[in-house]
Amino acid sequence: MIKHLVMNNRSRRRFYQEHEVTLGVLRELVDLARLSASAANMQPLKYMLSCDPKKNGLIFPCIRWAGYLEDWSGPVEGERPSGYIIVLGDTEISQTFGCDHGIAAQTMLLGATEKGLGGCIIGNVDRQGIRSALRIPPRYEILLVLALGKPRETVVLETVGASGDVRYWRDRESIHHVPKRRLDDVIIG
């Protein structure tokens, strides 16, 4: 069961924008993150949710999409996420967040995948732009943005070739190809 979820939990960057992601679904995903592991059980993460088209419109321009796809500036209108979760670190609880936000983000995306949704964990964001647009107080460090929605693209996994190139790419039919290293190449000893 978990392997199926992991295999289907790919970074999705194009969505059926008209497919609503509700506030209830976003809250369910955050609840999964809330229940996940946290270093020293500090639980310093907070979350800002958006499923409102106007608020989504403030977030979208602050996101940098798919660095390896140099000729693609991101999803066009109609293919944009219909929900976002902004993962924040509360500096009044902790000054460091270790890997908590990675654990939380992966947990939420696995939950989204189970619900037939998809998403992308985005670390390359205009943090000051998001802070200003959403009036996020300075005590919260902006760690990640999760873009969520009903996937509108096909993603296939491939084995990394002899060149060792791990860059993802799209073919003429817009199928997104993601090279993955072989199991024996990642296990040492």
C-alpha positions in Angstrom: 0.0 0.0 0.0 2.7 2.6 1.0 4.8 1.7 -2.1 1.8 2.4 -4.3 1.3 5.8 -2.7 5.0 6.7 -3.0 5.2 5.6 -6.6 2.1 7.7 -7.5 3.2 10.7 -5.4 5.1 12.6 -8.1 5.8 16.3 -8.3 2.8 17.6 -10.2 3.0 21.0 -11.8 -0.1 21.2 -13.9 -3.6 20.8 -12.6 -7.3 20.9 -13.5 -7.7 24.4 -12.0 -11.5 24.2 -12.0 -11.3 21.1 -9.7 -11.9 22.5 -6.2 -9.6 21.6 -3.3 -11.7 22.4 -0.3 -10.6 24.0 3.0 -11.7 20.7 4.6 -9.3 18.7 2.5 -6.4 21.2 3.3 -7.2 20.9 7.0 -7.1 17.0 6.7 -3.7 17.2 5.1 -2.4 19.5 7.8 -3.8 17.2 10.4 -1.6 14.4 8.9 1.4 16.6 9.2 0.5 17.6 12.8 0.5 14.0 13.8 3.9 13.3 12.1 7.3 13.1 13.8 8.9 16.4 15.0 12.5 16.8 16.3 12.4 16.9 20.2 8.6 17.0 19.7 8.9 20.8 19.5 6.1 21.0 16.8 7.3 24.4 15.6 5.5 24.2 12.2 2.4 26.3 11.4 0.5 26.3 8.2 -1.3 28.9 6.0 -4.0 27.5 3.8 -5.5 28.8 0.6 -8.2 27.4 -1.7 -9.7 30.8 -2.6 -9.0 31.8 -6.2 -8.2 35.4 -5.2 -5.7 34.4 -2.5 -4.3 31.7 -4.8 -3.7 34.5 -7.3 -1.5 36.3 -4.7 0.6 33.2 -4.1 1.1 32.0 -7.7 3.4 34.8 -8.9 5.7 34.1 -6.0 6.5 30.5 -7.0 9.4 29.5 -9.3 8.4 26.4 -11.2 10.6 23.4 -12.5 14.1 24.7 -12.8 15.2 22.1 -15.2 12.5 23.1 -17.7 14.2 26.3 -18.8 11.7 27.1 -21.5 8.6 26.7 -19.2 7.6 29.5 -16.8 5.0 27.5 -15.0 1.4 26.4 -15.4 -0.9 28.6 -17.6 -4.3 29.8 -16.5 -6.6 26.8 -16.2 -3.7 24.5 -15.2 -2.7 26.2 -12.0 -3.1 24.8 -8.5 -6.5 25.2 -6.8 -5.0 24.9 -3.3 -1.9 25.8 -1.4 -0.4 25.0 2.0 2.4 27.4 3.1 4.6 25.7 5.6 5.9 28.1 8.2 8.4 27.8 11.1 7.4 29.6 14.3 10.6 31.2 15.5 9.0 31.8 18.9 9.0 28.0 19.4 12.3 27.2 17.7 15.0 28.9 15.7 15.7 25.8 13.7 13.4 23.4 11.9 15.7 20.6 11.0 13.8 18.2 8.7 10.4 18.7 10.2 9.1 20.6 7.2 10.3 17.9 4.9 8.6 15.2 6.9 5.4 17.3 7.1 5.4 18.1 3.3 5.9 14.5 2.3 3.2 13.3 4.7 0.7 15.9 3.3 1.5 14.9 -0.3 1.0 11.2 0.4 -2.4 12.1 1.9 -3.2 14.2 -1.2 -2.2 11.3 -3.4 -4.5 9.0 -1.4 -7.3 11.4 -2.2 -6.6 11.4 -5.9 -4.9 14.8 -5.8 -1.4 15.7 -6.6 1.0 18.4 -5.7 4.5 19.8 -5.7 6.8 20.7 -2.8 8.3 24.1 -3.7 11.3 25.6 -2.0 12.2 28.1 -4.7 9.8 30.9 -3.8 9.8 34.7 -3.4 9.5 34.6 0.4 9.3 38.4 0.7 6.6 38.5 -1.9 4.5 35.9 -0.2 5.1 37.5 3.2 3.9 40.9 1.9 1.0 39.5 -0.2 -0.4 37.4 2.7 0.7 39.7 5.6 2.6 36.9 7.3 4.1 38.2 10.6 7.9 38.2 10.8 7.9 35.6 13.6 7.1 32.9 10.9 9.9 31.7 8.6 8.5 30.7 5.2 9.9 27.2 4.7 8.0 25.6 1.8 4.9 26.0 -0.4 2.8 23.0 -1.4 0.9 23.5 -4.6 -2.1 21.1 -4.8 -4.8 20.1 -7.2 -6.2 17.4 -9.4 -3.2 16.4 -11.6 -3.4 17.3 -15.3 -0.2 15.6 -16.4 1.3 12.2 -16.7 4.6 11.6 -14.9 6.7 8.5 -15.6 9.7 7.2 -13.7 12.7 6.0 -15.6 16.1 4.5 -14.6 19.0 7.0 -14.7 21.0 6.3 -17.8 24.7 5.7 -18.2 25.4 9.4 -18.3 24.1 9.8 -14.8 21.8 12.7 -15.8 19.0 13.1 -13.2 17.3 16.1 -14.8 13.6 15.6 -15.4 12.2 16.5 -18.9 9.1 16.6 -21.0 8.6 14.9 -24.3 6.6 16.2 -27.3 3.3 14.9 -25.8 4.1 16.8 -22.5 4.7 13.6 -20.6 7.0 14.4 -17.7 9.9 12.0 -17.3 11.7 11.6 -14.0 15.0 9.6 -13.9 15.6 7.7 -10.6 18.8 6.0 -9.6 18.7 2.2 -9.3 18.3 0.7 -5.8 21.8 -0.9 -5.9 23.2 2.5 -6.8 21.9 4.1 -3.6 22.8 1.4 -1.1 26.4 1.5 0.1 27.8 -1.7 1.6 
